[in-house]
Amino acid sequence: MLDDAAGENTNAWWTTHRGASPVVATAIHDGHAVRENLLLKMALKEDERLREEDPFTAQTIRDLQNRIVFHRSRFEVDLNRARDGAFYLRPEQAWGLKVWRETPSDAEIAETLAVHDAYYDMLENYLRGVAAQYGRFIVLDIHSYNHRRAGAAAASTEASDAPEINIGTISMDRDRWAPIVDAFMGFAADFDFLGRRLDVRENIAFQGRGEQTRFIHERFPETGCAIAIEFKKIFMDEWTGAPDWQAIAAFRTLIAGSVPVLERALREVA
């Protein structure tokens, strides 16, 4: 098993860890690796890829016993999109970016989509194991988002449209899972983040419409609560890629500290 702190193995698809808890965290957009045959056909520069990936999100979940980290770039395969949109072929699928200098072959695309299939087979089996042991489970689906899209020197997105933690719940039965969502949001809003409180809101910048949360709620409607969590990229410079390790450590402490709160809340669900 790979240690997700040790850097990416370009031959690995993902890393999983399993321990004694009903709380699972994932970082499915943390990866940056692209297999060589696709990289040779790619028009995007490395920094352009990195800007739309979610670097350092794997670091924020390292203290959880149950965690899954995907090591491939979303520009190779986007696990948070349905299979028919998981391979970016057109600019409109990729924030207007021209991804390919040379269009990949049908065989290369099929090989890529097989990874998407394999991931969701693995995820379902993994979560069935957690559900069998604990009856119910929670998935923290960790992502991050850009807030300076107009350019490195441009103003950030208005704070009213860009919470520092955006909670996406649109695909869940919100009433059923309210004790869990409300407990997490309350904990995150009260957390001492480097001497201040964070702006934590629900369904503002994103609504949690990604494939992973949808899949979990479809396959585990009575036993699985998947919360899409988007960290605003206040923990890095989204244009240079430079990390703010203090902020990353603070987010890591927040996620680790939420686990006992979530475990208690899970016991409250009827």
Steps between C-alpha positions, in 0.01 A plus 500: 500500500627845415536772756312799359751736663784351300406649166320353203586172338407559138416131461251505788139590450409553863596432860258374765526473877247328723463520876254495787253779424179555300643829364676489163674786317594518133724729292415398146633813327831518689686307228728656242643199313413431135612188320775563249315420178231756585746757628671501159170599336400762756497870414468618857805608690566350840413818688169525311412148611601571857279808516186294447606207719463488879859479625561447872149369566652158576705668772185625672366146552821325605393449860185305414515124529276456197615694198525469124734712287496496121842558340408573137416845372140587431628585151567130450173387657258700712350269759254766607322497168276233356675250276387668177658830606800372694745548211535865395495516121360848438592838654149546638558194718816655646442866588561601138849347496634321194612175658627308197755581233420164342171324570553173690400181326184308581717235663670757724165645603364152572804420713443820695129435557586152626673676792176688571313168502760336723495787748125483549511122533765543769310781673179301520677197646696717745187672626306174523770382736468810717120473499515132593716583800327816625152495348538851358785720382598855408717603205676836501557566129778761517564744214627855453411785269656806338389848598736714286398381156538842338878484540785499748478875556120523484262532791362187661142384451264695724486341843121481478542248217806319634481352850826373644334163550213417268286202600318330211190299592275503194524126429417383853180459698572818694234442766622149579863599530443840665663404833824416317511797262404747771755354741780530246406853398473610861838350588669655196346843565618496864847368421795726587663537158829679565335736745176565317173334397428372151208588274313168469187486284291247313439474124640843408798460265420131441202282578660157526389378158814292440488137398651357817240634743221418253630143466523451876149627566363286218673180615469559875178702544436386857855451626731753330528876555745661257581868553673692221746738669669771294784694659555838342868509399601720788765237580703562184564739215281361224715665230848396615403183685693609810352349818429672829601216732354667809158519336526143371587381850203691639261337252655163589432565870144606418426180310658278765312681776168455324515120516376450860235766440381315190507162671274634775267659246478176303363326807216757509369408154180296528 
